[in-house]
């Protein structure tokens, strides 16, 4: 977790260092949520990229392990009611990406809809009670299971980060006193604090049409990315 007030104060300090302009709480919250989602979605692109190169035996220095630790913050498990072998993922609310479908200790294999149809046409490879499969219909956000017809299944999935919010009491012109009770912190791993600051600064720079601030934040971000991916 990353404290939202710490990020806000760092962003304000950097943005106002040369009197570039004030970032209101409303603006900051918009930028903060966009930055959080950008960083979160980048995990999965980086995971695919790092998975194609050899790792190392030092867990704390292996890029894949580091990413898995960051993603694990958003792992969740919930039961999903099935109706005629179909379950709606919309029922999960904060669903982002499916990782597994299981009924007790029986795991369903993920297959394409084309492959599922071929399975049903061939008795030799047709799904069974002990070797069931499922298909994911992303357009309609639902799954269909074959070979086994439980009333419900357990869904292991990645959830989206909760929206953040910096809340404060207005005590003067462009002056707010932080209200921790009504504020919501970032769910991202604590190590993402610098990335959040830089991403928010870039968005603020675009809003303020400040090329220098954008270039400064981008340069720092590029340096950090290069260090992380070496």
C-alpha positions, 0 to 999 in steps of 0.5 A, a space after each residue: 500500500 502507498 499512502 496517498 497523502 505522501 504522494 500528493 505532497 511530493 507531487 505538489 512539491 515538485 510541481 510548485 518547485 518553480 511556480 509551475 502551478 497548483 494541482 487541486 485535490 480534484 485534479 490530483 485524484 483524476 491523475 492518481 487513478 489514471 496513474 495507478 491503472 497505467 502502472 497496474 496494467 503495465 505489470 502484465 505486459 512486463 510479465 510477458 516480456 520478462 517470461 521470455 528471458 532467463 531469470 536467476 536464482 535470487 528471488 529478490 532480484 528476479 524480475 518475474 518474482 518481483 512482478 509476481 509479488 506486486 500482482 499478488 496484492 490483487 489476487 482474489 478468490 470467490 465462488 461463482 454461481 453457475 446456471 446451465 454450465 455458464 457463470 457471469 464474471 460481472 457478478 465479481 464486480 472488480 474482475 480484471 483477469 481470470 487465473 483459474 477455475 476449480 471445483 474443489 480440488 478439480 481444476 478446469 483447463 482453459 481452452 478456446 471455444 473452437 477447441 471446446 467444440 472439437 472436444 465435444 465431437 470426439 469421444 476420445 478427448 471429450 471433457 470428463 468429470 475429472 478432466 473438465 475444461 472451460 471457455 472464456 467469453 470476453 465479449 460477454 464476460 462469462 465462462 462456460 464449463 464442459 465435462 462437469 456441471 457444478 452448481 458453483 465453481 471457485 474463481 481465482 482472479 486478479 481484481 482491479 485496484 480500488 479507486 483512490 481519493 485524497 480528501 481534505 478540508 478547505 482552510 483557505 485559498 488553494 489550501 487544504 488540510 488532509 483528511 485521512 478518514 475520508 481518503 483512500 490509499 493506493 493499493 499498489 505495492 509500496 515500491 511503486 511510490 516513486 513511479 506514482 509520483 512521476 506518472 502523476 507529474 506527467 499527467 499534471 504537466 500535460 494538463 498545465 501544458 508544461 513541457 519542462 515538467 513533462 520532460 523532467 518526469 519522463 527522464 526520471 521515469 525512463 531512468 527508473 525503468 532502465 534500472 528495473 529491467 537491467 
